Amino acid sequence: MLYLEDLQIGDEFKSRSYRMSKDEILKFAHAYDPQPFHVDAEQAEQHPIFRGLAASGWHTAAVVMRLWTECFPVAYGLIGADSHVRWPCPTRPDDEIRVIVTITDIQPSKRKPDRGIVRYETQALNQQDQVLFNSTTNIVVFKREFTAV
């Protein structure tokens, strides 16, 4: 597990690849984002932007979250303070998603000496190195000496 004192600006963490199947895209979209370009391949072909079935951006974000937890093992979990996300390209069936996390800032808390805020940038790429998702995120990270009650 990683603690605040283990991290440095410029540290990079890389995930494994995750294959996004057509069935998974359809299942997620039907449950959480039932727009035609996510749930109907024929209608998606006619869409002026997507021109084919595309995963929900929130589905891509959920996969990114999974990959974050695997490649960036912060003690006590990835406790989000805020995040700004972008989806430059759609995620397609059979895309192999992988993430690269880069630490860009570390600010120890002035009021709570057992923790700090870590900012990191994420790029989620497919097998063709297209950026499917990117974000700037701030999380709370505890120091090693923190003792849970």
Secondary structure, 3 states (H helix, E strand, C coil): CECHHHCCCCCEEECCCEEECHHHHHHHHHHHCCCHHHHCHHHHHCCCCCCCCCCCHHHHHHHHHHHHHHHCCECCCCEEEEEEEECCCCCCCCEEEEEEEEEEEEEECCCCCCEEEEEEEEEEECCCCCEEEEEEEEEEEECCCCCCC
